[in-house]
Amino acid sequence: MIINIQIEDIPMTLKTRISKLVEIISQNMHEREEIIAVSLLGALSGQNTFLYGPPGTAKSLISRRLASAFDKPSYFECLMNRFTTPEEVVGPVSIKALKEDQYTRKTHGYLPEAEFAFLDEIWKSSPAILNTLLTLINEHTFRNGEEIVDVPLKALIAASNETPEPNQGLDALYDRFIIRMLVPPIEHKQHFDELISSKPSSTDISVPKKYAITQTDWESWQKRIHEVALSEECITIIHLIRNELQEKHEELNIYVSDRRWQRAAILMKASAFFSDRKVTNHSDALLLQYCLWTSETNREQISKIVKSAIKASGFETENDLSGLFEKKEALGNEINNELYHTEDQFDTKVLKDGKEYFKQKVKFEDHYNGPHQRTVYISRQDYRSKSSTEAVDANGNKLEDISVNFNGNSSCVLVNSNRTLLLENFHS
């Protein structure tokens, strides 16, 4: 009997679906794939994003593209200034209700009924609006007259070419934007030439139904994200960063609230979840560089502190970290790889002795036979140790002519009298 299996019948992994979705909504968005990927991850986990950069860098277009990833979302957008009134954001007062001695607003088409919202130049708005936003995005409720209603907001994207000025009472609202991304002008000449040679990018992106995110998807994922465990490695990284921020508090002038740490941890769990993993790893911790900075003066320093903590937890050189990125399937940038293309670099297998081993086909340069390939198994228990161990064959028998030397991070060297091979970035 012949069974004909169509490709469409094969279940699509969550990782594949999200990767394809990022690819679709990033079409013709030069040097914006990373920003879209991280911001989408925020929306998928119920986090708000602040886009920081000069005018004309596609911040509003990024927001519209993010909304297009969802199935028929309600969307609200407003350019803020010091003359913006609450009516423009939360809706006008109902004249009909006033005649009945009730003060309510007509919120249809405004922020209280939006699933996605984009507020441009947010810090130029009036205190009355900003105070309303604080309750709305934190508690997801809106007081409309005597009634307190739940709002369907999944993610608020705010943008500005400046960060909030100190001592203006904006710290609490700024803290609600867990993700903070720099959106600079296009840097590479090739991308700039393509930009000026093409027509403006469309906000209307057609997302196939099988990729678009439904309300049911989103609600289910909110629960399942919390089932992901923070690895000991990630907890160590967080403590290393937290300690350094405390030591450099006067220099950096950064305060990270408990709420922000908790939300950042949720973002890391979401990164693992949408990469089809049940436990976070160091690649998820890279997201912290987008969660902890407060101003342009400390943004780059935060990035260095995060990467330094990741290296201190197991990576000894910058090359080790970048080497890991290079080996992953790419959408074109470092963080997008880490969010949606994180995979074990080596197959693992449990042999007859009940232990788990890395399985790897390796090429040796033999003095007598020339280059050839062998399959070896290396104990996963020795991963990141600083000792020598043995390689075995598929039956668990020791390979007498090969020794394995780990260097304490993510690399090992296989050696015998005639051959030497460096295997970098074992990734568990």
C-alpha positions as CSV (number, residue, x, y, z in Angstrom):
1,M,0.0,0.0,0.0
2,I,1.3,3.4,-0.9
3,I,0.6,6.3,1.4
4,N,0.8,9.8,-0.2
5,I,1.8,12.4,2.4
6,Q,1.3,16.0,1.4
7,I,3.8,18.6,2.9
8,E,0.8,20.6,4.1
9,D,-0.3,17.7,6.3
10,I,2.9,17.7,8.3
11,P,2.3,19.7,11.6
12,M,4.2,23.0,11.6
13,T,6.3,23.7,14.7
14,L,5.6,26.9,16.6
15,K,9.2,27.9,15.9
16,T,8.7,27.5,12.2
17,R,5.5,29.4,12.3
18,I,6.8,32.4,14.2
19,S,10.0,32.4,12.1
20,K,8.0,32.6,8.9
21,L,5.7,35.2,10.4
22,V,8.7,37.4,11.2
23,E,10.0,36.9,7.6
24,I,6.6,38.0,6.1
25,I,6.0,41.1,8.2
26,S,9.7,42.2,7.7
27,Q,9.4,42.3,3.9
28,N,11.3,45.4,2.5
29,M,12.0,46.6,6.0
30,H,15.7,47.2,5.6
31,E,17.8,46.7,8.8
32,R,14.6,46.4,10.9
33,E,14.3,42.6,11.2
34,E,15.8,42.5,14.6
35,I,13.5,45.3,15.9
36,I,10.4,43.6,14.5
37,A,11.4,40.2,15.9
38,V,12.0,41.5,19.4
39,S,8.9,43.7,19.4
40,L,6.8,40.8,18.1
41,L,8.1,38.7,20.9
42,G,7.0,41.4,23.3
43,A,3.5,41.5,21.7
44,L,3.3,37.7,21.9
45,S,4.0,37.8,25.6
46,G,1.9,40.8,26.4
47,Q,4.8,43.3,26.8
48,N,5.0,46.9,25.6
49,T,7.8,48.3,23.5
50,F,9.4,51.8,23.3
51,L,11.0,52.6,19.9
52,Y,13.7,55.2,20.3
53,G,15.1,57.0,17.3
54,P,15.0,60.1,15.1
55,P,12.0,60.9,12.8
56,G,11.7,59.1,9.6
57,T,13.1,55.7,10.6
58,A,9.9,53.7,10.1
59,K,8.8,53.5,13.7
60,S,5.1,53.8,12.9
61,L,5.5,51.3,10.0
62,I,7.0,48.8,12.4
63,S,4.0,49.1,14.7
64,R,1.5,48.6,11.8
65,R,3.5,45.6,10.6
66,L,3.4,44.0,14.1
67,A,-0.4,44.4,14.2
68,S,-0.7,42.7,10.8
69,A,0.8,39.5,12.3
70,F,-2.5,39.1,14.1
71,D,-5.9,38.0,12.8
72,K,-8.1,41.1,12.2
73,P,-6.8,43.2,15.1
74,S,-8.3,46.4,16.3
75,Y,-5.6,49.1,15.9
76,F,-5.3,52.7,17.2
77,E,-2.6,55.3,16.3
78,C,-2.1,58.8,17.5
79,L,0.6,61.5,17.1
80,M,1.0,63.1,20.5
81,N,1.9,66.7,21.3
82,R,1.3,69.1,24.3
83,F,-2.1,70.1,22.9
84,T,-3.4,66.5,22.5
85,T,-6.6,66.1,24.5
86,P,-7.9,63.0,26.2
87,E,-10.8,62.9,23.7
88,E,-8.2,62.2,20.9
89,V,-6.9,59.1,22.8
90,V,-9.7,57.6,24.8
91,G,-12.7,59.0,22.9
92,P,-15.1,61.9,23.1
93,V,-17.6,62.4,25.8
94,S,-21.1,61.1,25.0
95,I,-23.5,64.0,24.6
96,K,-26.4,61.6,24.9
97,A,-25.1,60.3,28.2
98,L,-24.6,63.8,29.5
99,K,-28.2,64.6,28.9
100,E,-28.9,61.6,31.2
101,D,-26.5,63.0,33.8
102,Q,-23.8,60.5,33.0
103,Y,-20.2,61.2,32.1
104,T,-19.1,58.5,29.8
105,R,-16.9,58.4,26.6
106,K,-17.6,56.9,23.2
107,T,-14.5,54.6,23.1
108,H,-15.2,52.7,19.9
109,G,-12.2,53.2,17.6
110,Y,-10.0,54.6,20.3
111,L,-7.4,53.3,22.7
112,P,-9.7,51.6,25.3
113,E,-11.0,49.2,22.6
114,A,-7.7,48.6,20.7
115,E,-5.8,45.4,20.7
116,F,-2.7,47.3,19.4
117,A,-1.8,50.9,19.7
118,F,0.9,53.2,18.5
119,L,1.6,56.5,20.3
120,D,4.1,58.6,18.5
121,E,6.1,61.3,20.5
122,I,4.6,60.0,23.7
123,W,6.6,62.1,26.1
124,K,5.3,65.3,24.5
125,S,1.8,64.5,25.8
126,S,0.0,66.1,28.6
127,P,0.1,64.8,32.2
128,A,-3.7,64.0,32.1
129,I,-3.2,61.6,29.2
130,L,-0.1,60.0,30.6
131,N,-1.8,59.3,33.9
132,T,-4.7,57.6,32.1
133,L,-2.1,55.5,30.1
134,L,-0.4,54.4,33.3
135,T,-3.6,52.6,34.6
136,L,-4.7,51.4,31.2
137,I,-1.4,49.7,30.2
138,N,-0.5,48.4,33.6
139,E,-3.9,47.1,34.9
140,H,-5.6,46.7,31.5
141,T,-8.6,48.6,32.7
142,F,-10.3,51.9,31.8
143,R,-12.7,53.9,34.0
144,N,-15.5,55.0,31.8
145,G,-17.8,57.1,34.0
146,E,-19.0,54.9,36.9
147,E,-17.9,51.7,35.1
148,I,-14.5,50.1,35.1
149,V,-14.0,48.1,31.9
150,D,-11.4,45.6,30.8
151,V,-9.3,46.7,27.8
152,P,-8.2,44.2,25.1
153,L,-4.8,45.8,24.6
154,K,-2.1,43.2,23.7
155,A,0.7,45.6,23.2
156,L,1.3,49.3,23.2
157,I,4.1,50.6,20.9
158,A,5.4,54.0,21.8
159,A,8.0,56.1,20.0
160,S,10.0,59.2,20.5
161,N,13.3,60.7,19.5
162,E,14.1,61.3,23.1
163,T,13.8,59.5,26.4
164,P,11.9,61.0,29.3
165,E,13.5,63.8,31.1
166,P,14.4,63.2,34.8
167,N,12.2,64.6,37.6
168,Q,9.2,64.9,35.3
169,G,7.1,62.2,36.9
170,L,7.4,59.9,33.9
171,D,9.4,57.1,35.5
172,A,6.4,54.9,36.4
173,L,5.0,55.1,32.8
174,Y,8.5,54.6,31.2
175,D,8.9,51.5,33.4
176,R,5.9,49.9,31.8
177,F,7.8,49.7,28.5
178,I,9.8,46.5,29.1
179,I,11.4,46.4,25.7
180,R,13.3,49.5,24.5
181,M,14.8,49.4,21.0
182,L,17.0,51.8,19.2
183,V,15.7,52.5,15.6
184,P,18.6,54.3,13.8
185,P,18.7,55.4,10.2
186,I,19.8,52.8,7.6
187,E,23.5,52.2,7.9
188,H,24.6,50.0,5.0
189,K,25.0,51.5,1.6
190,Q,23.4,48.6,-0.3
191,H,20.2,48.8,1.9
192,F,20.1,52.6,1.5
193,D,20.4,52.3,-2.3
194,E,17.6,49.8,-2.3
195,L,15.4,52.1,-0.2
196,I,15.8,55.2,-2.4
197,S,15.3,53.1,-5.5
198,S,12.0,51.5,-4.4
199,K,8.6,52.7,-3.7
200,P,7.5,53.3,0.0
201,S,7.0,50.1,1.9
202,S,3.4,49.1,2.3
203,T,1.7,48.9,5.6
204,D,-0.7,46.3,4.2
205,I,1.0,43.0,4.4
206,S,-1.0,39.9,3.5
207,V,-0.3,37.2,6.1
208,P,-1.5,33.7,5.2
209,K,-4.2,32.4,7.6
210,K,-2.0,29.5,8.7
211,Y,0.6,32.0,10.1
212,A,-1.7,34.7,11.5
213,I,-2.1,34.7,15.2
214,T,-5.7,34.3,16.5
215,Q,-7.1,35.4,19.8
216,T,-7.3,31.7,20.9
217,D,-3.6,31.3,20.0
218,W,-2.6,34.3,22.0
219,E,-4.6,33.4,25.1
220,S,-3.2,29.9,25.1
221,W,0.3,31.1,24.7
222,Q,0.1,33.5,27.6
223,K,-0.5,30.5,29.9
224,R,2.0,28.2,28.3
225,I,4.8,30.7,28.4
226,H,4.8,30.5,32.2
227,E,5.4,26.8,32.0
228,V,8.9,27.4,30.7
229,A,11.6,27.2,33.4
230,L,14.4,29.7,33.9
231,S,17.6,27.7,33.7
232,E,20.2,28.0,36.5
233,E,22.5,29.5,33.8
234,C,20.0,32.4,33.2
235,I,19.5,33.0,36.9
236,T,23.2,33.3,37.3
237,I,23.4,35.7,34.4
238,I,20.6,37.8,36.0
239,H,22.4,38.0,39.3
240,L,25.7,38.9,37.7
241,I,24.0,41.8,35.9
242,R,22.1,42.9,38.9
243,N,25.2,42.9,41.1
244,E,27.1,45.0,38.6
245,L,24.3,47.5,38.2
246,Q,24.3,47.9,41.9
247,E,28.0,48.4,42.0
248,K,27.8,51.0,39.2
249,H,24.6,52.7,40.3
250,E,26.2,56.1,40.7
251,E,28.0,55.9,37.4
252,L,25.1,54.6,35.3
253,N,22.2,56.0,37.3
254,I,20.0,53.0,36.5
255,Y,17.3,51.7,38.7
256,V,15.7,48.4,37.6
257,S,12.4,47.7,39.4
258,D,11.4,44.3,40.6
259,R,8.5,44.5,38.2
260,R,10.9,45.0,35.3
261,W,13.1,42.1,36.3
262,Q,10.0,39.9,36.5
263,R,8.7,41.1,33.1
264,A,12.2,40.6,31.6
265,A,12.2,37.1,32.8
266,I,8.8,36.5,31.2
267,L,10.3,37.8,27.9
268,M,13.2,35.3,28.2
269,K,10.7,32.5,28.8
270,A,8.7,33.6,25.8
271,S,11.9,33.5,23.7
272,A,12.5,29.9,24.8
273,F,8.8,28.9,24.3
274,F,8.6,30.2,20.7
275,S,11.9,28.4,20.0
276,D,10.2,25.1,21.1
277,R,12.2,24.9,24.3
278,K,10.9,24.2,27.8
279,V,14.0,25.8,29.5
280,T,15.7,29.1,28.8
281,N,19.4,29.3,27.9
282,H,22.0,32.0,27.5
283,S,20.7,33.1,24.1
284,D,17.4,34.2,25.7
285,A,19.4,36.2,28.2
286,L,20.6,38.4,25.4
287,L,17.2,40.0,25.4
288,L,18.1,41.7,28.7
289,Q,20.2,44.3,26.8
290,Y,16.9,45.6,25.4
291,C,15.2,45.7,28.8
292,L,17.5,47.5,31.2
293,W,18.8,50.7,29.6
294,T,17.1,54.0,30.4
295,S,18.9,56.6,28.2
296,E,21.2,57.0,25.3
297,T,24.1,57.6,27.7
298,N,23.9,54.1,29.2
299,R,22.4,52.0,26.4
300,E,25.7,50.7,25.1
301,Q,27.1,50.2,28.6
302,I,24.1,48.0,29.4
303,S,24.7,45.9,26.3
304,K,28.3,45.4,27.4
305,I,27.3,44.4,30.9
306,V,24.8,41.8,29.6
307,K,27.2,40.3,27.2
308,S,29.9,40.2,29.8
309,A,27.6,38.4,32.2
310,I,26.8,35.8,29.6
311,K,30.5,35.2,28.9
312,A,31.2,35.0,32.6
313,S,28.6,32.2,32.9
314,G,30.4,30.0,30.4
315,F,31.8,31.9,27.4
316,E,35.4,33.1,27.6
317,T,35.7,35.2,24.5
318,E,33.6,37.4,22.2
319,N,34.4,35.0,19.4
320,D,32.8,32.1,21.2
321,L,29.5,34.1,21.5
322,S,29.6,35.3,17.9
323,G,30.5,31.9,16.7
324,L,27.4,30.4,18.2
325,F,25.3,33.0,16.3
326,E,26.9,32.2,13.0
327,K,26.1,28.6,13.2
328,K,22.3,29.2,13.6
329,E,19.8,29.5,10.8
330,A,19.6,33.3,10.2
331,L,16.9,35.8,9.3
332,G,19.7,38.2,8.8
333,N,20.6,39.4,12.3
334,E,22.0,38.2,15.6
335,I,19.0,38.6,17.9
336,N,16.5,37.3,15.4
337,N,18.6,34.1,15.2
338,E,18.6,33.7,18.9
339,L,14.8,34.2,19.2
340,Y,13.6,32.0,16.5
341,H,16.5,29.9,15.3
342,T,18.0,28.5,18.5
343,E,18.8,24.8,18.1
344,D,21.2,22.3,19.6
345,Q,24.3,22.4,17.4
346,F,24.9,18.6,18.0
347,D,22.6,15.6,18.0
348,T,22.3,13.7,21.2
349,K,21.7,10.0,21.8
350,V,21.3,7.8,24.8
351,L,23.6,4.7,24.4
352,K,23.4,1.3,26.0
353,D,25.0,2.5,29.2
354,G,22.0,4.8,29.8
355,K,24.1,8.0,29.4
356,E,23.4,10.8,27.0
357,Y,26.1,11.6,24.4
358,F,26.7,14.2,21.8
359,K,26.7,12.5,18.4
360,Q,28.9,14.2,15.8
361,K,30.5,13.3,12.4
362,V,34.0,14.7,12.4
363,K,36.6,15.1,9.7
364,F,40.2,14.0,10.5
365,E,43.3,14.8,8.5
366,D,45.2,11.5,8.6
367,H,48.9,11.5,7.6
368,Y,48.5,8.2,5.8
369,N,44.9,8.0,4.6
370,G,44.3,11.7,4.0
371,P,41.0,13.4,5.1
372,H,38.2,11.1,6.2
373,Q,35.1,11.1,8.4
374,R,34.2,9.2,11.5
375,T,31.2,9.3,13.9
376,V,32.1,9.8,17.6
377,Y,30.0,10.1,20.8
378,I,31.1,12.4,23.6
379,S,29.6,12.3,27.0
380,R,27.2,15.2,27.7
381,Q,27.9,14.9,31.4
382,D,31.3,16.4,30.7
383,Y,29.9,19.4,28.9
384,R,31.8,22.5,30.1
385,S,34.0,20.5,32.5
386,K,37.7,21.2,32.6
387,S,38.9,17.7,32.3
388,S,39.7,15.1,29.7
389,T,37.3,12.3,28.9
390,E,36.9,9.6,26.3
391,A,35.1,9.3,23.0
392,V,33.1,6.2,22.3
393,D,31.5,4.5,19.3
394,A,27.8,3.8,18.8
395,N,27.9,0.7,21.1
396,G,29.5,2.7,23.9
397,N,33.0,1.2,23.4
398,K,35.9,3.5,24.1
399,L,37.8,4.8,21.1
400,E,41.4,4.2,22.3
401,D,42.9,6.4,19.6
402,I,40.9,9.5,20.5
403,S,41.0,11.7,23.6
404,V,38.6,14.6,24.4
405,N,39.8,17.7,26.2
406,F,37.1,20.2,27.3
407,N,38.3,23.7,28.1
408,G,35.6,24.6,30.7
409,N,33.3,26.6,28.4
410,S,31.6,25.5,25.2
411,S,34.5,24.0,23.3
412,C,36.4,20.8,23.2
413,V,39.4,19.4,21.3
414,L,39.6,15.9,19.9
415,V,43.2,14.7,19.6
416,N,45.2,11.6,18.8
417,S,48.7,11.1,17.5
418,N,47.8,11.7,13.8
419,R,44.8,14.0,13.9
420,T,43.6,17.2,15.6
421,L,40.1,18.7,15.4
422,L,38.6,21.7,17.2
423,L,34.9,21.4,17.9
424,E,33.5,24.8,19.0
425,N,30.3,25.8,20.8
426,F,28.8,22.6,22.1
427,H,25.3,23.9,22.9
428,S,22.9,22.2,25.2
